[in-house]
């Protein structure tokens, strides 16, 4: 038989329970998934973003991060955002052209004169409009992470001019514009998923690929591909996306906290990226990779017909606007 508690103790427990309920606030948890290694500057920036969000929100918001493709490929993560089953993800702007056609501008070669021009565009009205263009596909862009410039790396021969690419199967992302670019330069564009690329290079399914220095290094592709040509044909940013279904559920203060945390993380990641790029190039050279700095003009000239093919289209108009900045 249960012993009855003294009345004054029951009242005290009730008062404490009511008091604690008033003090505790429900925490909003945003799940963020991506496919990168935890050493990557973008992942480290996301951890920083979570810290800042918790601080700005007084602990009422946080971000749970699932790295390394734990929850799926980039395309699968995008689709999870569209149905609201995942709050946030980071994807390359390259496959995003399948959801937002205007974003194929980032897959066109030699659109940007250099890194300074690239960031000037991203921070202009053009960049902001492109960031929000995915809302019609239920994907709201919150910010751009630096992914540097993409260059060719191949297994068995140096690449100095576009002619050197002829006959080589070059891995590209799943982007029709990226495929056209490599084919225009004389290579044979071959889409391969990122997770399968090391083996594809090793087994000769493809003879080369193209990416930025940190990705070339962290993926260990330099163990197979011994020539890296810094032709810097494209600047393709990473995009931090949030599901519009999730965004709508946040109140104005929560949106402001989140956007501030994102903006600070973007600045932090750019610094990390610059350090990572220098360290990666030094590391692959130390490992015996021949890093080549070619004359870019033959590459620029070779893709002029590709640029001309967009005349009279929305992308062609964007090319003209970007050239004027």
Secondary structure, 3 states (H helix, E strand, C coil): CCCCCCHHHHHHHHHHHHHHHHHCCCCEEEEEECCCCCCCHHHHHHHHHHHHHHHHCCCCEEEEEECCCCCCCHHHHHHHHHCCCCCEEEEECCHHHHCCHHHHHHHCCCCCCCHHHHHHHHCCHHHHHHHHHHHHHCEEEEEEECCCEEEEEECCCCCCCHHHHCCCEEEECCCHHHHHHHHHCCCEEEECCHHHHHHHHHHCCCCEEEECHHHHHHCCHHHCCCEEEEEEEEECCEEEEEEHHHHHHCCHHHHHHHHHHHHHHHHHHHHHHHHHHHHHHHHHHHCCCEEECCCCHHHHHHCHHHHHCCCCCHHHHHHHHHHHC
